[in-house]
């Protein structure tokens, strides 16, 4: 019996896929990962791939190459989101164009400088510092940064702005920055 591929293969596999949240990997005949995706409901999401008339040309082309499917159930959407991002970084699937350079998902970066900076960051993680994330939206990053500023008073301004300051900024006045640019906090306290 000949091994089914493409949409026919997916139709067969759908019979055994759960309706739980999780992550799926589509593989070609050589075992190369073509695509990594996440879903609230794996069965429902994967059903979309067998409705060929609704698919774009690029997605139809991808589905036609599918020889295998690996699904991993997760406890919820957040875990699926994080696992998907990790698998995309690990396998660099051809059809995950949006996430190859990490531009879709923002991170929080805490820079390694004399006066650390807390900021939203997208792109390759090449800057020296500690990265937290990925986050599912820019709004959640902004809200997290605001909360961290209120608690720790870490600056968020760009270095050019920071170096040009002569007096404390508005963030210092509303107690979201400790004012290291103007000497309002000692070096020792800032490092703590």
C-alpha positions in Angstrom: 0.0 0.0 0.0 1.4 3.4 -1.0 2.0 6.0 1.7 -0.4 8.9 1.4 1.0 12.4 1.3 -0.3 15.9 1.4 -4.0 16.6 2.2 -4.8 12.9 1.9 -2.2 12.1 4.6 -3.5 14.9 6.8 -7.1 13.6 6.5 -6.0 10.2 7.7 -4.0 11.7 10.6 -6.9 13.9 11.7 -8.7 10.7 12.9 -6.1 10.4 15.7 -5.4 14.1 16.5 -6.9 15.4 19.8 -8.9 18.6 20.2 -6.5 19.9 22.9 -4.2 22.9 22.7 -0.7 22.2 21.3 1.9 22.5 18.6 2.3 20.7 15.3 5.1 20.1 12.9 4.7 19.2 9.3 7.5 17.3 7.7 8.5 16.4 4.2 9.6 13.0 2.8 13.2 13.6 4.0 12.0 14.4 7.6 12.7 18.1 7.2 10.4 20.3 9.2 8.3 22.4 6.7 6.2 24.3 9.2 5.6 24.7 12.9 2.3 25.9 14.2 0.3 26.3 17.4 -3.4 25.8 18.0 -6.1 26.2 20.7 -7.6 23.0 19.2 -5.2 20.9 17.2 -7.9 18.9 15.4 -9.8 22.1 14.4 -6.7 23.9 13.2 -5.3 21.0 11.2 -8.7 20.5 9.5 -8.1 23.9 7.8 -5.2 22.4 5.9 -7.4 19.8 4.2 -9.8 22.4 2.8 -7.6 23.0 -0.2 -9.9 25.5 -2.0 -9.6 27.9 1.0 -5.8 27.8 1.1 -3.4 30.2 -0.6 -1.1 28.9 -3.3 1.9 29.0 -0.9 0.0 26.9 1.8 -1.3 24.4 -0.8 2.2 24.0 -2.0 3.4 23.3 1.5 0.6 20.9 2.2 1.3 18.9 -0.9 4.8 18.1 0.5 3.6 16.8 3.9 4.7 13.2 4.5 4.5 13.2 8.3 2.9 15.2 11.2 4.1 15.5 14.8 1.7 16.9 17.4 2.5 17.8 20.9 -0.3 18.6 23.4 0.3 21.4 25.9 -1.5 22.5 29.1 -2.7 25.7 27.4 -2.3 28.3 24.8 0.6 30.1 26.6 2.7 26.9 26.7 1.9 26.2 23.0 3.0 29.8 22.1 6.3 29.3 23.9 6.9 25.8 22.5 6.1 27.0 18.9 8.6 29.9 19.2 11.3 27.5 20.5 10.7 24.9 17.8 10.9 27.6 15.1 14.2 28.7 16.4 15.5 25.1 16.5 14.3 23.9 13.1 14.1 27.2 11.0 11.2 25.8 8.9 11.0 27.2 5.4 7.3 28.1 5.6 7.6 30.0 8.9 8.8 33.1 7.1 7.2 35.5 9.6 9.2 34.1 12.6 12.5 33.3 11.0 14.0 36.6 12.1 12.0 36.8 15.4 10.4 40.1 14.1 6.9 38.9 15.0 7.3 38.4 18.7 8.7 41.1 21.1 11.0 40.5 24.0 12.0 42.5 27.0 15.7 43.3 27.0 17.7 44.3 30.2 21.0 45.7 28.8 24.3 45.0 30.4 25.6 48.5 30.9 26.8 50.6 33.9 23.2 51.9 34.1 21.0 49.0 32.7 18.2 49.9 30.4 14.8 48.0 30.2 13.2 48.1 26.7 11.0 46.3 24.2 13.2 44.4 21.6 12.5 42.7 18.3 14.9 40.9 16.0 18.0 38.8 16.4 19.1 38.6 20.0 22.6 39.8 19.5 22.7 42.8 21.9 24.5 42.2 25.1 21.9 41.7 27.9 19.2 39.4 29.3 16.1 38.7 27.2 12.7 37.8 28.7 10.0 36.4 26.4 8.8 36.0 23.8 5.6 37.9 24.5 2.4 37.4 22.5 1.8 41.2 22.0 3.6 44.5 22.2 0.9 45.7 24.7 1.8 42.9 27.2 5.5 43.9 26.9 4.7 47.6 27.5 2.5 46.7 30.5 5.3 44.5 32.0 7.9 47.2 31.5 5.7 49.7 33.3 5.3 47.4 36.2 9.0 46.6 36.4 9.8 50.3 36.2 7.5 51.0 39.2 9.1 48.3 41.2 12.8 48.7 40.3 13.1 52.2 38.8 15.2 50.9 35.9 15.6 53.5 33.1 14.0 52.9 29.7 15.4 55.8 27.7 17.8 55.4 24.7 21.5 56.0 25.4 21.6 59.2 23.3 18.7 60.6 25.4 20.3 59.3 28.6 23.7 60.8 27.9 22.3 64.2 27.1 20.1 64.6 30.2 21.0 67.5 32.6 18.0 67.1 34.9 15.5 64.3 35.8 12.9 63.4 33.2 9.1 62.9 33.7 9.6 59.2 34.4 11.7 60.1 37.4 9.0 62.6 38.6 6.3 59.9 38.4 8.6 57.4 40.3 9.1 55.0 37.3 12.9 55.8 37.0 15.5 56.2 39.7 17.2 59.0 37.7 20.8 57.6 37.1 21.3 60.2 34.3 21.4 63.0 36.8 23.0 61.3 39.8 19.7 60.9 41.7 20.7 57.4 42.6 24.2 56.2 43.6 26.0 53.7 41.4 25.9 51.1 44.2 22.1 51.5 44.6 21.6 51.3 40.9 23.5 48.1 40.6 21.5 46.5 43.4 
